[in-house]
Amino acid sequence: MPEQLTDQPDTRVGWVVPAISQAVIVLVVFAIAGVLAGVVWEWLWTPPMGVVVDHEWLRSLASLRAQFSATGVYVVVASIAGLLVGVLCSLFLDRAELVTLAAVLVGAVLAGLLMVQIGQAVGPSDPRELAKTAPNGTHLPSDLTITGKSPYVAFPAGATLGLAVVLLGLTKRHAA
């Protein structure tokens, strides 16, 4: 017997368009959060100073210690931003939980990378390049950098924690 033609959409694929829309919204929200977090990161960070000697930028002992503050501030800002955006996305964009999870993970990685790019773009220029043309004794601030690769986990970890708290602890669905 042939299938009857109806005006009803196929329910097996009826979730695809909303899920894709939801994923795109999550990615856009994380991209915006990454840009804003990059500005906040640069705003909260205090650049260590160095001095130009023979067209080379040299750090003081205090500035060597302060260099690690850029990474620490990055981790704090990225973790908090990831947590907040993860919670918001899981509260308001929960039509398909697995799609939300995938989009949050991809979006958080994107946000972390954007945070670094924006923070470095609005922060001080590379003092090693500036020192090539600067006179001796010129004081220049350090550029905004992250040491190591582990800080890049901060945004995704915060976002995943926020997502898990909402999906596992505050879910609207109750077990029967």
CYANA upper distance limits for C-alpha pairs under 8 A (distance plus 0.5 A):
  9 PRO  CA     14 GLY  CA      7.22
 10 ASP  CA     14 GLY  CA      6.55
 11 THR  CA     15 TRP  CA      7.86
 14 GLY  CA     18 PRO  CA      8.41
 15 TRP  CA     19 ALA  CA      6.51
 16 VAL  CA     20 ILE  CA      6.59
 17 VAL  CA     21 SER  CA      6.57
 18 PRO  CA     22 GLN  CA      6.48
 18 PRO  CA     95 ARG  CA      8.40
 19 ALA  CA     23 ALA  CA      6.66
 19 ALA  CA     95 ARG  CA      7.61
 19 ALA  CA     96 ALA  CA      6.80
 19 ALA  CA     99 VAL  CA      7.01
 20 ILE  CA     24 VAL  CA      6.72
 21 SER  CA     25 ILE  CA      6.71
 22 GLN  CA     26 VAL  CA      6.71
 22 GLN  CA     93 LEU  CA      6.84
 22 GLN  CA     95 ARG  CA      8.30
 22 GLN  CA     99 VAL  CA      8.36
 22 GLN  CA    100 THR  CA      7.88
 23 ALA  CA     27 LEU  CA      6.73
 23 ALA  CA     99 VAL  CA      6.98
 23 ALA  CA    100 THR  CA      6.92
 23 ALA  CA    103 ALA  CA      5.77
 24 VAL  CA     28 VAL  CA      6.68
 24 VAL  CA    103 ALA  CA      8.29
 25 ILE  CA     29 VAL  CA      6.59
 26 VAL  CA     30 PHE  CA      6.68
 26 VAL  CA     89 CYS  CA      6.99
 26 VAL  CA     93 LEU  CA      8.19
 26 VAL  CA    100 THR  CA      7.97
 26 VAL  CA    103 ALA  CA      6.63
 26 VAL  CA    104 VAL  CA      7.00
 26 VAL  CA    107 GLY  CA      7.28
 27 LEU  CA     31 ALA  CA      6.60
 27 LEU  CA    103 ALA  CA      6.83
 27 LEU  CA    104 VAL  CA      7.72
 27 LEU  CA    106 VAL  CA      7.93
 27 LEU  CA    107 GLY  CA      5.25
 28 VAL  CA     32 ILE  CA      6.72
 28 VAL  CA    107 GLY  CA      8.30
 29 VAL  CA     33 ALA  CA      6.65
 29 VAL  CA     85 VAL  CA      8.20
 30 PHE  CA     34 GLY  CA      6.51
 30 PHE  CA     85 VAL  CA      7.47
 30 PHE  CA    104 VAL  CA      8.27
 30 PHE  CA    107 GLY  CA      5.70
 30 PHE  CA    108 ALA  CA      6.66
 30 PHE  CA    110 LEU  CA      7.78
 30 PHE  CA    111 ALA  CA      5.94
 31 ALA  CA     35 VAL  CA      6.87
 31 ALA  CA    107 GLY  CA      7.31
 31 ALA  CA    110 LEU  CA      6.99
 31 ALA  CA    111 ALA  CA      5.59
 31 ALA  CA    114 LEU  CA      7.54
 32 ILE  CA     36 LEU  CA      6.76
 32 ILE  CA    111 ALA  CA      8.14
 33 ALA  CA     37 ALA  CA      6.39
 33 ALA  CA     81 ALA  CA      7.53
 33 ALA  CA     85 VAL  CA      7.91
 33 ALA  CA    111 ALA  CA      6.99
 34 GLY  CA     38 GLY  CA      6.60
 34 GLY  CA    110 LEU  CA      7.96
 34 GLY  CA    111 ALA  CA      4.42
 34 GLY  CA    112 GLY  CA      6.48
 34 GLY  CA    113 LEU  CA      8.03
 34 GLY  CA    114 LEU  CA      5.77
 34 GLY  CA    115 MET  CA      5.13
 35 VAL  CA     39 VAL  CA      7.09
 35 VAL  CA    111 ALA  CA      7.69
 35 VAL  CA    114 LEU  CA      6.36
 35 VAL  CA    115 MET  CA      5.94
 35 VAL  CA    118 ILE  CA      6.56
 36 LEU  CA     40 VAL  CA      6.78
 36 LEU  CA    115 MET  CA      7.97
 37 ALA  CA     41 TRP  CA      6.41
 37 ALA  CA     77 VAL  CA      7.07
 37 ALA  CA     78 ALA  CA      7.31
 37 ALA  CA     81 ALA  CA      7.30
 37 ALA  CA    115 MET  CA      6.21
 38 GLY  CA     42 GLU  CA      6.83
 38 GLY  CA    114 LEU  CA      7.62
 38 GLY  CA    115 MET  CA      4.44
 38 GLY  CA    116 VAL  CA      6.61
 38 GLY  CA    117 GLN  CA      7.87
 38 GLY  CA    118 ILE  CA      5.58
 38 GLY  CA    119 GLY  CA      4.74
 38 GLY  CA    120 GLN  CA      8.42
 39 VAL  CA     43 TRP  CA      6.61
 39 VAL  CA    115 MET  CA      8.14
 39 VAL  CA    118 ILE  CA      7.09
 39 VAL  CA    119 GLY  CA      6.05
 39 VAL  CA    122 VAL  CA      7.64
 40 VAL  CA     44 LEU  CA      6.58
 40 VAL  CA     77 VAL  CA      8.01
 40 VAL  CA    119 GLY  CA      8.42
 41 TRP  CA     45 TRP  CA      6.70
 41 TRP  CA     73 VAL  CA      6.95
 41 TRP  CA     74 TYR  CA      6.45
 41 TRP  CA     77 VAL  CA      6.83
 41 TRP  CA    115 MET  CA      8.41
 41 TRP  CA    119 GLY  CA      6.77
 42 GLU  CA    119 GLY  CA      5.75
 42 GLU  CA    120 GLN  CA      8.10
 42 GLU  CA    122 VAL  CA      7.58
 42 GLU  CA    123 GLY  CA      6.43
 42 GLU  CA    144 LEU  CA      7.91
 44 LEU  CA     73 VAL  CA      7.82
 45 TRP  CA     69 SER  CA      7.73
 45 TRP  CA     70 ALA  CA      6.68
 45 TRP  CA     73 VAL  CA      7.12
 47 PRO  CA     66 ALA  CA      8.00
 47 PRO  CA     67 GLN  CA      8.17
 47 PRO  CA     70 ALA  CA      8.48
 47 PRO  CA    141 PRO  CA      6.12
 47 PRO  CA    142 SER  CA      6.01
 47 PRO  CA    143 ASP  CA      7.60
 47 PRO  CA    144 LEU  CA      7.83
 48 PRO  CA     62 ALA  CA      8.12
 48 PRO  CA     63 SER  CA      5.15
 48 PRO  CA     64 LEU  CA      8.23
 48 PRO  CA     66 ALA  CA      6.23
 48 PRO  CA     67 GLN  CA      7.05
 48 PRO  CA    141 PRO  CA      6.17
 48 PRO  CA    142 SER  CA      6.00
 49 MET  CA     59 ARG  CA      7.31
 49 MET  CA     60 SER  CA      8.02
 49 MET  CA     63 SER  CA      6.47
 49 MET  CA    139 HIS  CA      6.96
 49 MET  CA    140 LEU  CA      6.10
 49 MET  CA    141 PRO  CA      4.84
 49 MET  CA    142 SER  CA      6.40
 50 GLY  CA     57 TRP  CA      6.78
 50 GLY  CA     58 LEU  CA      5.87
 50 GLY  CA     59 ARG  CA      4.87
 50 GLY  CA     60 SER  CA      6.58
 50 GLY  CA     63 SER  CA      7.45
 50 GLY  CA    139 HIS  CA      6.10
 50 GLY  CA    140 LEU  CA      5.92
 50 GLY  CA    141 PRO  CA      6.66
 50 GLY  CA    142 SER  CA      7.46
 51 VAL  CA     57 TRP  CA      6.12
 51 VAL  CA     58 LEU  CA      5.92
 51 VAL  CA     59 ARG  CA      7.11
 51 VAL  CA     60 SER  CA      8.48
 51 VAL  CA    136 ASN  CA      8.23
 51 VAL  CA    137 GLY  CA      6.24
 51 VAL  CA    138 THR  CA      6.02
 51 VAL  CA    139 HIS  CA      4.95
 51 VAL  CA    140 LEU  CA      6.56
 52 VAL  CA     56 GLU  CA      5.88
 52 VAL  CA     57 TRP  CA      5.03
 52 VAL  CA     58 LEU  CA      6.68
 52 VAL  CA    131 ALA  CA      6.28
 52 VAL  CA    134 ALA  CA      7.48
 52 VAL  CA    135 PRO  CA      7.43
 52 VAL  CA    136 ASN  CA      5.65
 52 VAL  CA    137 GLY  CA      5.77
 52 VAL  CA    138 THR  CA      5.73
 52 VAL  CA    139 HIS  CA      6.96
 52 VAL  CA    140 LEU  CA      7.97
 53 VAL  CA     57 TRP  CA      6.93
 53 VAL  CA     58 LEU  CA      7.49
 53 VAL  CA    135 PRO  CA      8.36
 53 VAL  CA    136 ASN  CA      5.45
 53 VAL  CA    137 GLY  CA      6.81
 54 ASP  CA    135 PRO  CA      8.37
 54 ASP  CA    136 ASN  CA      6.61
 55 HIS  CA    131 ALA  CA      5.46
 55 HIS  CA    132 LYS  CA      5.13
 55 HIS  CA    133 THR  CA      7.05
 55 HIS  CA    134 ALA  CA      6.90
 55 HIS  CA    135 PRO  CA      7.48
 55 HIS  CA    136 ASN  CA      7.32
 56 GLU  CA    128 ARG  CA      6.85
 56 GLU  CA    131 ALA  CA      5.85
 56 GLU  CA    132 LYS  CA      6.89
 57 TRP  CA    127 PRO  CA      6.78
 57 TRP  CA    128 ARG  CA      5.88
 57 TRP  CA    131 ALA  CA      6.05
 57 TRP  CA    140 LEU  CA      8.28
 59 ARG  CA     63 SER  CA      6.19
 59 ARG  CA     64 LEU  CA      6.87
 60 SER  CA     64 LEU  CA      6.88
 61 LEU  CA     65 ARG  CA      7.15
 62 ALA  CA     66 ALA  CA      6.73
 63 SER  CA     67 GLN  CA      6.54
 64 LEU  CA     68 PHE  CA      8.03
 65 ARG  CA     69 SER  CA      8.13
 66 ALA  CA     70 ALA  CA      8.10
 67 GLN  CA     71 THR  CA      8.26
 67 GLN  CA    142 SER  CA      8.39
 68 PHE  CA     72 GLY  CA      6.89
 68 PHE  CA    146 ILE  CA      8.42
 68 PHE  CA    147 THR  CA      7.91
 69 SER  CA     73 VAL  CA      6.41
 70 ALA  CA     74 TYR  CA      6.59
 70 ALA  CA    144 LEU  CA      6.88
 70 ALA  CA    145 THR  CA      6.89
 70 ALA  CA    146 ILE  CA      6.81
 71 THR  CA     75 VAL  CA      6.75
 71 THR  CA    145 THR  CA      7.62
 71 THR  CA    146 ILE  CA      5.35
 71 THR  CA    147 THR  CA      6.78
 71 THR  CA    151 PRO  CA      7.48
 72 GLY  CA     76 VAL  CA      6.83
 73 VAL  CA     77 VAL  CA      6.57
 74 TYR  CA     78 ALA  CA      6.32
 74 TYR  CA    146 ILE  CA      8.17
 74 TYR  CA    151 PRO  CA      7.88
 75 VAL  CA     79 SER  CA      6.37
 75 VAL  CA    151 PRO  CA      6.28
 75 VAL  CA    152 TYR  CA      8.44
 75 VAL  CA    154 ALA  CA      6.06
 75 VAL  CA    155 PHE  CA      8.25
 76 VAL  CA     80 ILE  CA      6.71
 76 VAL  CA    154 ALA  CA      8.34
 77 VAL  CA     81 ALA  CA      6.47
 78 ALA  CA     82 GLY  CA      6.32
 78 ALA  CA    112 GLY  CA      7.38
 78 ALA  CA    115 MET  CA      8.47
 78 ALA  CA    154 ALA  CA      6.12
 78 ALA  CA    155 PHE  CA      5.17
 78 ALA  CA    158 GLY  CA      7.93
 79 SER  CA     83 LEU  CA      6.56
 79 SER  CA    154 ALA  CA      5.47
 79 SER  CA    155 PHE  CA      5.57
 79 SER  CA    156 PRO  CA      8.36
 79 SER  CA    157 ALA  CA      7.41
 79 SER  CA    158 GLY  CA      5.10
 79 SER  CA    159 ALA  CA      8.02
 80 ILE  CA     84 LEU  CA      6.69
 80 ILE  CA    155 PHE  CA      8.40
 80 ILE  CA    158 GLY  CA      6.97
 81 ALA  CA     85 VAL  CA      6.59
 81 ALA  CA    155 PHE  CA      7.55
 81 ALA  CA    158 GLY  CA      7.85
 81 ALA  CA    159 ALA  CA      8.27
 82 GLY  CA     86 GLY  CA      6.28
 82 GLY  CA    108 ALA  CA      7.20
 82 GLY  CA    154 ALA  CA      8.13
 82 GLY  CA    155 PHE  CA      5.24
 82 GLY  CA    156 PRO  CA      6.91
 82 GLY  CA    157 ALA  CA      7.77
 82 GLY  CA    158 GLY  CA      4.99
 82 GLY  CA    159 ALA  CA      4.59
 82 GLY  CA    160 THR  CA      8.28
 82 GLY  CA    162 GLY  CA      7.99
 83 LEU  CA     87 VAL  CA      6.65
 83 LEU  CA    155 PHE  CA      8.25
 83 LEU  CA    157 ALA  CA      8.39
 83 LEU  CA    158 GLY  CA      4.73
 83 LEU  CA    159 ALA  CA      4.99
 83 LEU  CA    160 THR  CA      7.79
 83 LEU  CA    161 LEU  CA      6.84
 83 LEU  CA    162 GLY  CA      5.12
 83 LEU  CA    163 LEU  CA      8.24
 84 LEU  CA     88 LEU  CA      6.71
 84 LEU  CA    158 GLY  CA      8.43
 84 LEU  CA    159 ALA  CA      7.69
 84 LEU  CA    162 GLY  CA      7.15
 85 VAL  CA     89 CYS  CA      6.48
 85 VAL  CA    159 ALA  CA      6.93
 85 VAL  CA    162 GLY  CA      8.08
 86 GLY  CA     90 SER  CA      6.60
 86 GLY  CA    104 VAL  CA      7.25
 86 GLY  CA    158 GLY  CA      7.80
 86 GLY  CA    159 ALA  CA      4.68
 86 GLY  CA    160 THR  CA      6.91
 86 GLY  CA    161 LEU  CA      7.91
 86 GLY  CA    162 GLY  CA      5.20
 86 GLY  CA    163 LEU  CA      5.44
 87 VAL  CA     91 LEU  CA      6.56
 87 VAL  CA    159 ALA  CA      7.78
 87 VAL  CA    162 GLY  CA      5.03
 87 VAL  CA    163 LEU  CA      5.82
 87 VAL  CA    165 VAL  CA      8.05
 87 VAL  CA    166 VAL  CA      6.79
 88 LEU  CA     92 PHE  CA      6.62
 88 LEU  CA     93 LEU  CA      8.43
 89 CYS  CA     93 LEU  CA      5.68
 89 CYS  CA     94 ASP  CA      7.88
 89 CYS  CA    100 THR  CA      8.10
 89 CYS  CA    104 VAL  CA      8.25
 89 CYS  CA    163 LEU  CA      8.05
 90 SER  CA     94 ASP  CA      5.94
 90 SER  CA     97 GLU  CA      8.47
 90 SER  CA    100 THR  CA      7.47
 90 SER  CA    162 GLY  CA      8.35
 90 SER  CA    163 LEU  CA      5.97
 90 SER  CA    166 VAL  CA      6.83
 90 SER  CA    167 LEU  CA      7.30
 91 LEU  CA    166 VAL  CA      7.23
 93 LEU  CA    100 THR  CA      7.48
 94 ASP  CA    100 THR  CA      6.98
 95 ARG  CA    100 THR  CA      8.47
 96 ALA  CA    100 THR  CA      6.70
 97 GLU  CA    101 LEU  CA      6.59
 97 GLU  CA    167 LEU  CA      8.45
 98 LEU  CA    102 ALA  CA      6.70
 99 VAL  CA    103 ALA  CA      6.50
100 THR  CA    104 VAL  CA      6.36
101 LEU  CA    105 LEU  CA      6.73
101 LEU  CA    160 THR  CA      8.34
101 LEU  CA    163 LEU  CA      7.95
102 ALA  CA    106 VAL  CA      6.76
103 ALA  CA    107 GLY  CA      6.19
104 VAL  CA    108 ALA  CA      6.29
104 VAL  CA    156 PRO  CA      8.36
104 VAL  CA    159 ALA  CA      7.34
104 VAL  CA    160 THR  CA      7.82
105 LEU  CA    109 VAL  CA      6.89
105 LEU  CA    156 PRO  CA      6.49
105 LEU  CA    159 ALA  CA      7.95
105 LEU  CA    160 THR  CA      7.54
106 VAL  CA    110 LEU  CA      6.77
107 GLY  CA    111 ALA  CA      6.47
108 ALA  CA    112 GLY  CA      6.60
108 ALA  CA    155 PHE  CA      6.09
108 ALA  CA    156 PRO  CA      5.24
108 ALA  CA    159 ALA  CA      7.00
109 VAL  CA    113 LEU  CA      6.85
109 VAL  CA    152 TYR  CA      8.23
109 VAL  CA    153 VAL  CA      8.45
109 VAL  CA    155 PHE  CA      7.32
109 VAL  CA    156 PRO  CA      6.40
110 LEU  CA    114 LEU  CA      6.61
111 ALA  CA    115 MET  CA      6.42
111 ALA  CA    155 PHE  CA      7.68
112 GLY  CA    116 VAL  CA      6.98
112 GLY  CA    152 TYR  CA      6.79
112 GLY  CA    154 ALA  CA      8.31
112 GLY  CA    155 PHE  CA      6.08
112 GLY  CA    156 PRO  CA      8.17
113 LEU  CA    117 GLN  CA      6.86
113 LEU  CA    152 TYR  CA      8.16
114 LEU  CA    118 ILE  CA      6.45
115 MET  CA    119 GLY  CA      6.36
116 VAL  CA    120 GLN  CA      6.53
116 VAL  CA    145 THR  CA      8.42
117 GLN  CA    121 ALA  CA      6.56
118 ILE  CA    122 VAL  CA      6.69
119 GLY  CA    123 GLY  CA      6.39
119 GLY  CA    144 LEU  CA      7.57
120 GLN  CA    124 PRO  CA      7.89
120 GLN  CA    143 ASP  CA      7.78
120 GLN  CA    144 LEU  CA      5.93
120 GLN  CA    145 THR  CA      7.48
123 GLY  CA    143 ASP  CA      7.04
123 GLY  CA    144 LEU  CA      6.49
124 PRO  CA    141 PRO  CA      7.21
124 PRO  CA    142 SER  CA      7.24
124 PRO  CA    143 ASP  CA      5.52
124 PRO  CA    144 LEU  CA      7.28
125 SER  CA    130 LEU  CA      8.12
125 SER  CA    142 SER  CA      8.19
125 SER  CA    143 ASP  CA      6.11
126 ASP  CA    130 LEU  CA      7.10
126 ASP  CA    142 SER  CA      7.31
126 ASP  CA    143 ASP  CA      5.64
127 PRO  CA    131 ALA  CA      6.34
127 PRO  CA    140 LEU  CA      6.62
127 PRO  CA    141 PRO  CA      7.20
127 PRO  CA    142 SER  CA      6.48
127 PRO  CA    143 ASP  CA      7.12
128 ARG  CA    132 LYS  CA      7.34
129 GLU  CA    133 THR  CA      8.37
130 LEU  CA    134 ALA  CA      6.78
131 ALA  CA    135 PRO  CA      8.14
134 ALA  CA    138 THR  CA      7.11
146 ILE  CA    151 PRO  CA      8.00
147 THR  CA    151 PRO  CA      8.45
149 LYS  CA    153 VAL  CA      8.48
150 SER  CA    154 ALA  CA      8.34
152 TYR  CA    156 PRO  CA      8.42
153 VAL  CA    157 ALA  CA      6.39
154 ALA  CA    158 GLY  CA      6.56
155 PHE  CA    159 ALA  CA      6.64
156 PRO  CA    160 THR  CA      6.44
157 ALA  CA    161 LEU  CA      6.60
158 GLY  CA    162 GLY  CA      6.71
159 ALA  CA    163 LEU  CA      6.60
160 THR  CA    164 ALA  CA      6.50
161 LEU  CA    165 VAL  CA      6.60
162 GLY  CA    166 VAL  CA      6.95
163 LEU  CA    167 LEU  CA      6.52
164 ALA  CA    168 LEU  CA      6.02
164 ALA  CA    169 GLY  CA      8.00
165 VAL  CA    169 GLY  CA      5.75
165 VAL  CA    170 LEU  CA      7.39
166 VAL  CA    170 LEU  CA      5.17
166 VAL  CA    171 THR  CA      6.59
167 LEU  CA    171 THR  CA      5.50
